[in-house]
Amino acid sequence: VNYQCAKNRTFSVDRSRAPREAKVMMNDKVITLPGGNSAAQEKYSDGDYILYLDGEAAMLEHLGRVLFGPCKSAAALPTRQRELEPR
């Protein structure tokens, strides 16, 4: 999935389910991030980089600094299904 970000910057993400990971392609560099847990959206992190995905929206951080964001894909994408609390 290609993302268009603020300041006319772009990056791409290729996700896989098994193992759950995301490959981020930016500036001729590929970073593989394992899937993590997040209550609000999809999250992938290796401890240095964190990728957040929620439907068409995306953001990539490095050591707590936003590298790419806010970003949006041109294609409509589903948001992560949130689990409901048991009643």
BELQUI-V313476 format. One record per backbone hydrogen bond with DSSP energy under -1.0 kcal/mol. CO is the residue of the C=O (numbers start at 1). NH is the residue of the N-H. E is the energy in kcal/mol with one decimal. If there is no record, write none. Layout:
CO,NH,E
CO,NH,E
This chain:
1,13,-2.4
3,11,-1.5
4,72,-2.3
6,9,-1.2
9,5,-3.5
11,3,-3.0
12,25,-2.7
14,23,-2.7
16,21,-1.7
20,35,-2.6
21,16,-2.6
22,33,-3.1
23,14,-2.2
24,31,-2.5
25,12,-2.3
26,29,-2.0
29,26,-2.8
31,24,-3.1
33,22,-2.6
34,45,-2.3
42,53,-2.3
43,36,-3.2
44,51,-3.1
48,63,-3.2
49,46,-1.6
50,61,-2.9
51,44,-2.2
52,59,-1.8
53,42,-2.4
54,57,-2.0
56,73,-1.9
57,54,-2.4
58,71,-1.7
59,52,-2.8
60,67,-2.8
60,68,-1.8
61,50,-2.1
62,65,-1.8
65,62,-2.8
68,60,-2.5
70,6,-1.2
71,58,-1.6
72,4,-2.6
